[in-house]
């Protein structure tokens, strides 16, 4: 599962990825960046 890290400004492997539902009821996947540890979010189911 890949996501785009805003801090690293590159695609990274999402660690600890888990499925969430955003405020607009769209499914998304949220996890942490392996490089900097900040949150990475990806639209769509994981
Ligand atoms: Zn990062």
mmCIF file of the protein (N, C-alpha, C, O) and its ligand, coordinates in Angstrom:
data_MODEL
# 
_entry.id   MODEL 
# 
loop_
_entity.id 
_entity.type 
_entity.pdbx_number_of_molecules 
1 polymer     1 
2 non-polymer 1 
# 
_entity_poly.entity_id                      1 
_entity_poly.type                           'polypeptide(L)' 
_entity_poly.nstd_linkage                   no 
_entity_poly.nstd_monomer                   no 
_entity_poly.pdbx_seq_one_letter_code       
;(UNK)(UNK)(UNK)(UNK)(UNK)(UNK)(UNK)(UNK)(UNK)(UNK)(UNK)(UNK)(UNK)(UNK)(UNK)(UNK)
(UNK)(UNK)(UNK)(UNK)(UNK)(UNK)(UNK)(UNK)(UNK)(UNK)(UNK)(UNK)(UNK)(UNK)(UNK)(UNK)
(UNK)(UNK)(UNK)(UNK)(UNK)(UNK)(UNK)(UNK)(UNK)(UNK)(UNK)(UNK)(UNK)(UNK)
;
_entity_poly.pdbx_seq_one_letter_code_can   XXXXXXXXXXXXXXXXXXXXXXXXXXXXXXXXXXXXXXXXXXXXXX 
_entity_poly.pdbx_strand_id                 A 
# 
loop_
_entity_poly_seq.entity_id 
_entity_poly_seq.num 
_entity_poly_seq.mon_id 
_entity_poly_seq.hetero 
1 1  UNK n 
1 2  UNK n 
1 3  UNK n 
1 4  UNK n 
1 5  UNK n 
1 6  UNK n 
1 7  UNK n 
1 8  UNK n 
1 9  UNK n 
1 10 UNK n 
1 11 UNK n 
1 12 UNK n 
1 13 UNK n 
1 14 UNK n 
1 15 UNK n 
1 16 UNK n 
1 17 UNK n 
1 18 UNK n 
1 19 UNK n 
1 20 UNK n 
1 21 UNK n 
1 22 UNK n 
1 23 UNK n 
1 24 UNK n 
1 25 UNK n 
1 26 UNK n 
1 27 UNK n 
1 28 UNK n 
1 29 UNK n 
1 30 UNK n 
1 31 UNK n 
1 32 UNK n 
1 33 UNK n 
1 34 UNK n 
1 35 UNK n 
1 36 UNK n 
1 37 UNK n 
1 38 UNK n 
1 39 UNK n 
1 40 UNK n 
1 41 UNK n 
1 42 UNK n 
1 43 UNK n 
1 44 UNK n 
1 45 UNK n 
1 46 UNK n 
# 
loop_
_struct_asym.id 
_struct_asym.entity_id 
A 1 
B 2 
# 
loop_
_chem_comp.id 
_chem_comp.type 
_chem_comp.mon_nstd_flag 
UNK 'L-peptide linking' . 
ZN  non-polymer         . 
# 
_pdbx_entity_nonpoly.entity_id   2 
_pdbx_entity_nonpoly.name        ? 
_pdbx_entity_nonpoly.comp_id     ZN 
# 
_pdbx_nonpoly_scheme.asym_id         B 
_pdbx_nonpoly_scheme.entity_id       2 
_pdbx_nonpoly_scheme.mon_id          ZN 
_pdbx_nonpoly_scheme.ndb_seq_num     1 
_pdbx_nonpoly_scheme.pdb_seq_num     101 
_pdbx_nonpoly_scheme.auth_seq_num    101 
_pdbx_nonpoly_scheme.pdb_mon_id      ZN 
_pdbx_nonpoly_scheme.auth_mon_id     ZN 
_pdbx_nonpoly_scheme.pdb_strand_id   A 
_pdbx_nonpoly_scheme.pdb_ins_code    . 
# 
loop_
_atom_site.group_PDB 
_atom_site.id 
_atom_site.type_symbol 
_atom_site.label_atom_id 
_atom_site.label_alt_id 
_atom_site.label_comp_id 
_atom_site.label_asym_id 
_atom_site.label_entity_id 
_atom_site.label_seq_id 
_atom_site.pdbx_PDB_ins_code 
_atom_site.Cartn_x 
_atom_site.Cartn_y 
_atom_site.Cartn_z 
_atom_site.occupancy 
_atom_site.B_iso_or_equiv 
_atom_site.pdbx_formal_charge 
_atom_site.auth_seq_id 
_atom_site.auth_comp_id 
_atom_site.auth_asym_id 
_atom_site.auth_atom_id 
_atom_site.pdbx_PDB_model_num 
ATOM   1   N  N  . UNK A 1 1  ? 0.846   -1.204 0.000  1.00 0.00 ? 1   UNK A N  1 
ATOM   2   C  CA . UNK A 1 1  ? 0.000   0.000  0.000  1.00 0.00 ? 1   UNK A CA 1 
ATOM   3   C  C  . UNK A 1 1  ? 0.879   1.250  0.000  1.00 0.00 ? 1   UNK A C  1 
ATOM   4   O  O  . UNK A 1 1  ? 1.713   1.444  0.884  1.00 0.00 ? 1   UNK A O  1 
ATOM   5   N  N  . UNK A 1 2  ? 0.673   2.087  -1.007 1.00 0.00 ? 2   UNK A N  1 
ATOM   6   C  CA . UNK A 1 2  ? 1.455   3.301  -1.104 1.00 0.00 ? 2   UNK A CA 1 
ATOM   7   C  C  . UNK A 1 2  ? 0.581   4.529  -0.884 1.00 0.00 ? 2   UNK A C  1 
ATOM   8   O  O  . UNK A 1 2  ? -0.605  4.548  -1.213 1.00 0.00 ? 2   UNK A O  1 
ATOM   9   N  N  . UNK A 1 3  ? 1.198   5.530  -0.328 1.00 0.00 ? 3   UNK A N  1 
ATOM   10  C  CA . UNK A 1 3  ? 0.519   6.794  -0.157 1.00 0.00 ? 3   UNK A CA 1 
ATOM   11  C  C  . UNK A 1 3  ? 1.493   7.920  -0.422 1.00 0.00 ? 3   UNK A C  1 
ATOM   12  O  O  . UNK A 1 3  ? 2.694   7.696  -0.573 1.00 0.00 ? 3   UNK A O  1 
ATOM   13  N  N  . UNK A 1 4  ? 0.973   9.120  -0.475 1.00 0.00 ? 4   UNK A N  1 
ATOM   14  C  CA . UNK A 1 4  ? 1.828   10.263 -0.750 1.00 0.00 ? 4   UNK A CA 1 
ATOM   15  C  C  . UNK A 1 4  ? 2.084   11.034 0.534  1.00 0.00 ? 4   UNK A C  1 
ATOM   16  O  O  . UNK A 1 4  ? 1.156   11.551 1.157  1.00 0.00 ? 4   UNK A O  1 
ATOM   17  N  N  . UNK A 1 5  ? 3.354   11.106 0.925  1.00 0.00 ? 5   UNK A N  1 
ATOM   18  C  CA . UNK A 1 5  ? 3.701   11.819 2.153  1.00 0.00 ? 5   UNK A CA 1 
ATOM   19  C  C  . UNK A 1 5  ? 3.862   13.297 1.838  1.00 0.00 ? 5   UNK A C  1 
ATOM   20  O  O  . UNK A 1 5  ? 4.662   13.668 0.979  1.00 0.00 ? 5   UNK A O  1 
ATOM   21  N  N  . UNK A 1 6  ? 3.114   14.131 2.521  1.00 0.00 ? 6   UNK A N  1 
ATOM   22  C  CA . UNK A 1 6  ? 3.171   15.564 2.277  1.00 0.00 ? 6   UNK A CA 1 
ATOM   23  C  C  . UNK A 1 6  ? 4.513   16.142 2.718  1.00 0.00 ? 6   UNK A C  1 
ATOM   24  O  O  . UNK A 1 6  ? 5.008   17.094 2.116  1.00 0.00 ? 6   UNK A O  1 
ATOM   25  N  N  . UNK A 1 7  ? 5.090   15.578 3.748  1.00 0.00 ? 7   UNK A N  1 
ATOM   26  C  CA . UNK A 1 7  ? 6.334   16.126 4.283  1.00 0.00 ? 7   UNK A CA 1 
ATOM   27  C  C  . UNK A 1 7  ? 7.527   15.714 3.422  1.00 0.00 ? 7   UNK A C  1 
ATOM   28  O  O  . UNK A 1 7  ? 8.387   16.532 3.097  1.00 0.00 ? 7   UNK A O  1 
ATOM   29  N  N  . UNK A 1 8  ? 7.563   14.430 3.060  1.00 0.00 ? 8   UNK A N  1 
ATOM   30  C  CA . UNK A 1 8  ? 8.663   13.937 2.225  1.00 0.00 ? 8   UNK A CA 1 
ATOM   31  C  C  . UNK A 1 8  ? 8.475   14.318 0.759  1.00 0.00 ? 8   UNK A C  1 
ATOM   32  O  O  . UNK A 1 8  ? 9.424   14.314 -0.025 1.00 0.00 ? 8   UNK A O  1 
ATOM   33  N  N  . UNK A 1 9  ? 7.236   14.647 0.405  1.00 0.00 ? 9   UNK A N  1 
ATOM   34  C  CA . UNK A 1 9  ? 6.891   14.985 -0.968 1.00 0.00 ? 9   UNK A CA 1 
ATOM   35  C  C  . UNK A 1 9  ? 7.265   13.857 -1.933 1.00 0.00 ? 9   UNK A C  1 
ATOM   36  O  O  . UNK A 1 9  ? 7.834   14.084 -3.001 1.00 0.00 ? 9   UNK A O  1 
ATOM   37  N  N  . UNK A 1 10 ? 6.930   12.662 -1.526 1.00 0.00 ? 10  UNK A N  1 
ATOM   38  C  CA . UNK A 1 10 ? 7.148   11.521 -2.401 1.00 0.00 ? 10  UNK A CA 1 
ATOM   39  C  C  . UNK A 1 10 ? 6.231   10.390 -1.962 1.00 0.00 ? 10  UNK A C  1 
ATOM   40  O  O  . UNK A 1 10 ? 5.641   10.426 -0.882 1.00 0.00 ? 10  UNK A O  1 
ATOM   41  N  N  . UNK A 1 11 ? 6.126   9.388  -2.824 1.00 0.00 ? 11  UNK A N  1 
ATOM   42  C  CA . UNK A 1 11 ? 5.323   8.233  -2.473 1.00 0.00 ? 11  UNK A CA 1 
ATOM   43  C  C  . UNK A 1 11 ? 6.090   7.349  -1.509 1.00 0.00 ? 11  UNK A C  1 
ATOM   44  O  O  . UNK A 1 11 ? 7.286   7.105  -1.667 1.00 0.00 ? 11  UNK A O  1 
ATOM   45  N  N  . UNK A 1 12 ? 5.378   6.886  -0.523 1.00 0.00 ? 12  UNK A N  1 
ATOM   46  C  CA . UNK A 1 12 ? 6.011   6.044  0.489  1.00 0.00 ? 12  UNK A CA 1 
ATOM   47  C  C  . UNK A 1 12 ? 5.120   4.846  0.779  1.00 0.00 ? 12  UNK A C  1 
ATOM   48  O  O  . UNK A 1 12 ? 3.928   4.855  0.473  1.00 0.00 ? 12  UNK A O  1 
ATOM   49  N  N  . UNK A 1 13 ? 5.702   3.835  1.363  1.00 0.00 ? 13  UNK A N  1 
ATOM   50  C  CA . UNK A 1 13 ? 4.917   2.710  1.857  1.00 0.00 ? 13  UNK A CA 1 
ATOM   51  C  C  . UNK A 1 13 ? 4.202   3.131  3.132  1.00 0.00 ? 13  UNK A C  1 
ATOM   52  O  O  . UNK A 1 13 ? 4.826   3.618  4.075  1.00 0.00 ? 13  UNK A O  1 
ATOM   53  N  N  . UNK A 1 14 ? 2.894   2.941  3.149  1.00 0.00 ? 14  UNK A N  1 
ATOM   54  C  CA . UNK A 1 14 ? 2.147   3.305  4.348  1.00 0.00 ? 14  UNK A CA 1 
ATOM   55  C  C  . UNK A 1 14 ? 2.341   2.225  5.396  1.00 0.00 ? 14  UNK A C  1 
ATOM   56  O  O  . UNK A 1 14 ? 2.064   1.050  5.155  1.00 0.00 ? 14  UNK A O  1 
ATOM   57  N  N  . UNK A 1 15 ? 2.812   2.629  6.542  1.00 0.00 ? 15  UNK A N  1 
ATOM   58  C  CA . UNK A 1 15 ? 2.960   1.685  7.639  1.00 0.00 ? 15  UNK A CA 1 
ATOM   59  C  C  . UNK A 1 15 ? 1.779   1.818  8.585  1.00 0.00 ? 15  UNK A C  1 
ATOM   60  O  O  . UNK A 1 15 ? 1.201   2.893  8.745  1.00 0.00 ? 15  UNK A O  1 
ATOM   61  N  N  . UNK A 1 16 ? 1.440   0.700  9.206  1.00 0.00 ? 16  UNK A N  1 
ATOM   62  C  CA . UNK A 1 16 ? 0.302   0.646  10.124 1.00 0.00 ? 16  UNK A CA 1 
ATOM   63  C  C  . UNK A 1 16 ? -0.968  1.137  9.440  1.00 0.00 ? 16  UNK A C  1 
ATOM   64  O  O  . UNK A 1 16 ? -1.804  1.809  10.044 1.00 0.00 ? 16  UNK A O  1 
ATOM   65  N  N  . UNK A 1 17 ? -1.088  0.782  8.163  1.00 0.00 ? 17  UNK A N  1 
ATOM   66  C  CA . UNK A 1 17 ? -2.245  1.250  7.408  1.00 0.00 ? 17  UNK A CA 1 
ATOM   67  C  C  . UNK A 1 17 ? -3.525  0.649  7.959  1.00 0.00 ? 17  UNK A C  1 
ATOM   68  O  O  . UNK A 1 17 ? -3.579  -0.530 8.310  1.00 0.00 ? 17  UNK A O  1 
ATOM   69  N  N  . UNK A 1 18 ? -4.543  1.474  8.027  1.00 0.00 ? 18  UNK A N  1 
ATOM   70  C  CA . UNK A 1 18 ? -5.842  0.978  8.453  1.00 0.00 ? 18  UNK A CA 1 
ATOM   71  C  C  . UNK A 1 18 ? -6.930  1.744  7.713  1.00 0.00 ? 18  UNK A C  1 
ATOM   72  O  O  . UNK A 1 18 ? -6.757  2.902  7.333  1.00 0.00 ? 18  UNK A O  1 
ATOM   73  N  N  . UNK A 1 19 ? -8.039  1.072  7.522  1.00 0.00 ? 19  UNK A N  1 
ATOM   74  C  CA . UNK A 1 19 ? -9.143  1.676  6.794  1.00 0.00 ? 19  UNK A CA 1 
ATOM   75  C  C  . UNK A 1 19 ? -9.902  2.632  7.699  1.00 0.00 ? 19  UNK A C  1 
ATOM   76  O  O  . UNK A 1 19 ? -10.216 2.309  8.844  1.00 0.00 ? 19  UNK A O  1 
ATOM   77  N  N  . UNK A 1 20 ? -10.186 3.793  7.176  1.00 0.00 ? 20  UNK A N  1 
ATOM   78  C  CA . UNK A 1 20 ? -10.975 4.785  7.907  1.00 0.00 ? 20  UNK A CA 1 
ATOM   79  C  C  . UNK A 1 20 ? -12.065 5.309  6.986  1.00 0.00 ? 20  UNK A C  1 
ATOM   80  O  O  . UNK A 1 20 ? -12.079 5.012  5.792  1.00 0.00 ? 20  UNK A O  1 
ATOM   81  N  N  . UNK A 1 21 ? -12.967 6.083  7.544  1.00 0.00 ? 21  UNK A N  1 
ATOM   82  C  CA . UNK A 1 21 ? -13.992 6.753  6.754  1.00 0.00 ? 21  UNK A CA 1 
ATOM   83  C  C  . UNK A 1 21 ? -13.864 8.248  7.005  1.00 0.00 ? 21  UNK A C  1 
ATOM   84  O  O  . UNK A 1 21 ? -13.876 8.709  8.146  1.00 0.00 ? 21  UNK A O  1 
ATOM   85  N  N  . UNK A 1 22 ? -13.742 8.983  5.925  1.00 0.00 ? 22  UNK A N  1 
ATOM   86  C  CA . UNK A 1 22 ? -13.572 10.416 6.060  1.00 0.00 ? 22  UNK A CA 1 
ATOM   87  C  C  . UNK A 1 22 ? -14.896 11.090 6.365  1.00 0.00 ? 22  UNK A C  1 
ATOM   88  O  O  . UNK A 1 22 ? -15.951 10.456 6.370  1.00 0.00 ? 22  UNK A O  1 
ATOM   89  N  N  . UNK A 1 23 ? -14.818 12.397 6.621  1.00 0.00 ? 23  UNK A N  1 
ATOM   90  C  CA . UNK A 1 23 ? -16.000 13.146 7.015  1.00 0.00 ? 23  UNK A CA 1 
ATOM   91  C  C  . UNK A 1 23 ? -17.089 13.119 5.947  1.00 0.00 ? 23  UNK A C  1 
ATOM   92  O  O  . UNK A 1 23 ? -18.277 13.205 6.260  1.00 0.00 ? 23  UNK A O  1 
ATOM   93  N  N  . UNK A 1 24 ? -16.682 13.000 4.690  1.00 0.00 ? 24  UNK A N  1 
ATOM   94  C  CA . UNK A 1 24 ? -17.660 12.959 3.607  1.00 0.00 ? 24  UNK A CA 1 
ATOM   95  C  C  . UNK A 1 24 ? -18.087 11.533 3.276  1.00 0.00 ? 24  UNK A C  1 
ATOM   96  O  O  . UNK A 1 24 ? -18.635 11.264 2.207  1.00 0.00 ? 24  UNK A O  1 
ATOM   97  N  N  . UNK A 1 25 ? -17.825 10.624 4.217  1.00 0.00 ? 25  UNK A N  1 
ATOM   98  C  CA . UNK A 1 25 ? -18.226 9.220  4.086  1.00 0.00 ? 25  UNK A CA 1 
ATOM   99  C  C  . UNK A 1 25 ? -17.493 8.468  2.978  1.00 0.00 ? 25  UNK A C  1 
ATOM   100 O  O  . UNK A 1 25 ? -17.943 7.412  2.536  1.00 0.00 ? 25  UNK A O  1 
ATOM   101 N  N  . UNK A 1 26 ? -16.379 9.006  2.539  1.00 0.00 ? 26  UNK A N  1 
ATOM   102 C  CA . UNK A 1 26 ? -15.569 8.302  1.549  1.00 0.00 ? 26  UNK A CA 1 
ATOM   103 C  C  . UNK A 1 26 ? -14.553 7.430  2.294  1.00 0.00 ? 26  UNK A C  1 
ATOM   104 O  O  . UNK A 1 26 ? -13.958 7.861  3.281  1.00 0.00 ? 26  UNK A O  1 
ATOM   105 N  N  . UNK A 1 27 ? -14.363 6.198  1.808  1.00 0.00 ? 27  UNK A N  1 
ATOM   106 C  CA . UNK A 1 27 ? -13.366 5.342  2.441  1.00 0.00 ? 27  UNK A CA 1 
ATOM   107 C  C  . UNK A 1 27 ? -11.954 5.828  2.140  1.00 0.00 ? 27  UNK A C  1 
ATOM   108 O  O  . UNK A 1 27 ? -11.684 6.345  1.057  1.00 0.00 ? 27  UNK A O  1 
ATOM   109 N  N  . UNK A 1 28 ? -11.071 5.660  3.093  1.00 0.00 ? 28  UNK A N  1 
ATOM   110 C  CA . UNK A 1 28 ? -9.680  6.069  2.914  1.00 0.00 ? 28  UNK A CA 1 
ATOM   111 C  C  . UNK A 1 28 ? -8.796  5.163  3.752  1.00 0.00 ? 28  UNK A C  1 
ATOM   112 O  O  . UNK A 1 28 ? -9.267  4.420  4.613  1.00 0.00 ? 28  UNK A O  1 
ATOM   113 N  N  . UNK A 1 29 ? -7.528  5.244  3.480  1.00 0.00 ? 29  UNK A N  1 
ATOM   114 C  CA . UNK A 1 29 ? -6.568  4.476  4.255  1.00 0.00 ? 29  UNK A CA 1 
ATOM   115 C  C  . UNK A 1 29 ? -5.607  5.448  4.930  1.00 0.00 ? 29  UNK A C  1 
ATOM   116 O  O  . UNK A 1 29 ? -5.064  6.347  4.288  1.00 0.00 ? 29  UNK A O  1 
ATOM   117 N  N  . UNK A 1 30 ? -5.406  5.262  6.206  1.00 0.00 ? 30  UNK A N  1 
ATOM   118 C  CA . UNK A 1 30 ? -4.509  6.154  6.929  1.00 0.00 ? 30  UNK A CA 1 
ATOM   119 C  C  . UNK A 1 30 ? -3.430  5.339  7.623  1.00 0.00 ? 30  UNK A C  1 
ATOM   120 O  O  . UNK A 1 30 ? -3.682  4.253  8.145  1.00 0.00 ? 30  UNK A O  1 
ATOM   121 N  N  . UNK A 1 31 ? -2.232  5.884  7.616  1.00 0.00 ? 31  UNK A N  1 
ATOM   122 C  CA . UNK A 1 31 ? -1.120  5.222  8.272  1.00 0.00 ? 31  UNK A CA 1 
ATOM   123 C  C  . UNK A 1 31 ? -0.012  6.218  8.522  1.00 0.00 ? 31  UNK A C  1 
ATOM   124 O  O  . UNK A 1 31 ? -0.246  7.426  8.540  1.00 0.00 ? 31  UNK A O  1 
ATOM   125 N  N  . UNK A 1 32 ? 1.191   5.717  8.714  1.00 0.00 ? 32  UNK A N  1 
ATOM   126 C  CA . UNK A 1 32 ? 2.308   6.602  8.994  1.00 0.00 ? 32  UNK A CA 1 
ATOM   127 C  C  . UNK A 1 32 ? 3.404   6.404  7.959  1.00 0.00 ? 32  UNK A C  1 
ATOM   128 O  O  . UNK A 1 32 ? 3.558   5.318  7.398  1.00 0.00 ? 32  UNK A O  1 
ATOM   129 N  N  . UNK A 1 33 ? 4.155   7.455  7.715  1.00 0.00 ? 33  UNK A N  1 
ATOM   130 C  CA . UNK A 1 33 ? 5.263   7.411  6.775  1.00 0.00 ? 33  UNK A CA 1 
ATOM   131 C  C  . UNK A 1 33 ? 6.467   6.729  7.435  1.00 0.00 ? 33  UNK A C  1 
ATOM   132 O  O  . UNK A 1 33 ? 6.818   7.066  8.565  1.00 0.00 ? 33  UNK A O  1 
ATOM   133 N  N  . UNK A 1 34 ? 7.098   5.782  6.749  1.00 0.00 ? 34  UNK A N  1 
ATOM   134 C  CA . UNK A 1 34 ? 8.252   5.092  7.340  1.00 0.00 ? 34  UNK A CA 1 
ATOM   135 C  C  . UNK A 1 34 ? 9.479   5.989  7.431  1.00 0.00 ? 34  UNK A C  1 
ATOM   136 O  O  . UNK A 1 34 ? 10.404  5.686  8.185  1.00 0.00 ? 34  UNK A O  1 
ATOM   137 N  N  . UNK A 1 35 ? 9.508   7.079  6.686  1.00 0.00 ? 35  UNK A N  1 
ATOM   138 C  CA . UNK A 1 35 ? 10.682  7.942  6.673  1.00 0.00 ? 35  UNK A CA 1 
ATOM   139 C  C  . UNK A 1 35 ? 10.633  8.989  7.778  1.00 0.00 ? 35  UNK A C  1 
ATOM   140 O  O  . UNK A 1 35 ? 11.602  9.169  8.516  1.00 0.00 ? 35  UNK A O  1 
ATOM   141 N  N  . UNK A 1 36 ? 9.498   9.679  7.888  1.00 0.00 ? 36  UNK A N  1 
ATOM   142 C  CA . UNK A 1 36 ? 9.427   10.801 8.824  1.00 0.00 ? 36  UNK A CA 1 
ATOM   143 C  C  . UNK A 1 36 ? 8.426   10.556 9.945  1.00 0.00 ? 36  UNK A C  1 
ATOM   144 O  O  . UNK A 1 36 ? 8.434   11.273 10.945 1.00 0.00 ? 36  UNK A O  1 
ATOM   145 N  N  . UNK A 1 37 ? 7.568   9.556  9.792  1.00 0.00 ? 37  UNK A N  1 
ATOM   146 C  CA . UNK A 1 37 ? 6.652   9.224  10.868 1.00 0.00 ? 37  UNK A CA 1 
ATOM   147 C  C  . UNK A 1 37 ? 5.390   10.045 10.905 1.00 0.00 ? 37  UNK A C  1 
ATOM   148 O  O  . UNK A 1 37 ? 4.568   9.879  11.806 1.00 0.00 ? 37  UNK A O  1 
ATOM   149 N  N  . UNK A 1 38 ? 5.218   10.935 9.937  1.00 0.00 ? 38  UNK A N  1 
ATOM   150 C  CA . UNK A 1 38 ? 4.003   11.724 9.934  1.00 0.00 ? 38  UNK A CA 1 
ATOM   151 C  C  . UNK A 1 38 ? 2.873   10.926 9.301  1.00 0.00 ? 38  UNK A C  1 
ATOM   152 O  O  . UNK A 1 38 ? 3.100   9.869  8.713  1.00 0.00 ? 38  UNK A O  1 
ATOM   153 N  N  . UNK A 1 39 ? 1.674   11.434 9.426  1.00 0.00 ? 39  UNK A N  1 
ATOM   154 C  CA . UNK A 1 39 ? 0.525   10.712 8.924  1.00 0.00 ? 39  UNK A CA 1 
ATOM   155 C  C  . UNK A 1 39 ? 0.462   10.778 7.405  1.00 0.00 ? 39  UNK A C  1 
ATOM   156 O  O  . UNK A 1 39 ? 0.717   11.812 6.789  1.00 0.00 ? 39  UNK A O  1 
ATOM   157 N  N  . UNK A 1 40 ? 0.113   9.641  6.832  1.00 0.00 ? 40  UNK A N  1 
ATOM   158 C  CA . UNK A 1 40 ? -0.082  9.556  5.389  1.00 0.00 ? 40  UNK A CA 1 
ATOM   159 C  C  . UNK A 1 40 ? -1.489  9.061  5.147  1.00 0.00 ? 40  UNK A C  1 
ATOM   160 O  O  . UNK A 1 40 ? -1.933  8.091  5.760  1.00 0.00 ? 40  UNK A O  1 
ATOM   161 N  N  . UNK A 1 41 ? -2.192  9.737  4.246  1.00 0.00 ? 41  UNK A N  1 
ATOM   162 C  CA . UNK A 1 41 ? -3.568  9.369  3.969  1.00 0.00 ? 41  UNK A CA 1 
ATOM   163 C  C  . UNK A 1 41 ? -3.718  9.086  2.488  1.00 0.00 ? 41  UNK A C  1 
ATOM   164 O  O  . UNK A 1 41 ? -3.132  9.767  1.647  1.00 0.00 ? 41  UNK A O  1 
ATOM   165 N  N  . UNK A 1 42 ? -4.506  8.077  2.183  1.00 0.00 ? 42  UNK A N  1 
ATOM   166 C  CA . UNK A 1 42 ? -4.739  7.728  0.789  1.00 0.00 ? 42  UNK A CA 1 
ATOM   167 C  C  . UNK A 1 42 ? -6.227  7.499  0.596  1.00 0.00 ? 42  UNK A C  1 
ATOM   168 O  O  . UNK A 1 42 ? -6.874  6.823  1.396  1.00 0.00 ? 42  UNK A O  1 
ATOM   169 N  N  . UNK A 1 43 ? -6.758  8.067  -0.466 1.00 0.00 ? 43  UNK A N  1 
ATOM   170 C  CA . UNK A 1 43 ? -8.168  7.892  -0.765 1.00 0.00 ? 43  UNK A CA 1 
ATOM   171 C  C  . UNK A 1 43 ? -8.404  6.485  -1.288 1.00 0.00 ? 43  UNK A C  1 
ATOM   172 O  O  . UNK A 1 43 ? -7.622  5.980  -2.093 1.00 0.00 ? 43  UNK A O  1 
ATOM   173 N  N  . UNK A 1 44 ? -9.463  5.859  -0.841 1.00 0.00 ? 44  UNK A N  1 
ATOM   174 C  CA . UNK A 1 44 ? -9.803  4.542  -1.316 1.00 0.00 ? 44  UNK A CA 1 
ATOM   175 C  C  . UNK A 1 44 ? -9.490  3.467  -0.284 1.00 0.00 ? 44  UNK A C  1 
ATOM   176 O  O  . UNK A 1 44 ? -8.722  3.678  0.654  1.00 0.00 ? 44  UNK A O  1 
ATOM   177 N  N  . UNK A 1 45 ? -10.103 2.323  -0.487 1.00 0.00 ? 45  UNK A N  1 
ATOM   178 C  CA . UNK A 1 45 ? -9.896  1.230  0.455  1.00 0.00 ? 45  UNK A CA 1 
ATOM   179 C  C  . UNK A 1 45 ? -8.512  0.615  0.290  1.00 0.00 ? 45  UNK A C  1 
ATOM   180 O  O  . UNK A 1 45 ? -7.953  0.606  -0.807 1.00 0.00 ? 45  UNK A O  1 
ATOM   181 N  N  . UNK A 1 46 ? -7.978  0.115  1.363  1.00 0.00 ? 46  UNK A N  1 
ATOM   182 C  CA . UNK A 1 46 ? -6.635  -0.451 1.332  1.00 0.00 ? 46  UNK A CA 1 
ATOM   183 C  C  . UNK A 1 46 ? -6.616  -1.900 0.915  1.00 0.00 ? 46  UNK A C  1 
ATOM   184 O  O  . UNK A 1 46 ? -5.548  -2.509 0.844  1.00 0.00 ? 46  UNK A O  1 
HETATM 185 ZN ZN . ZN  B 2 .  ? 7.306   11.243 5.215  1.00 0.00 ? 101 ZN  A ZN 1 
# 
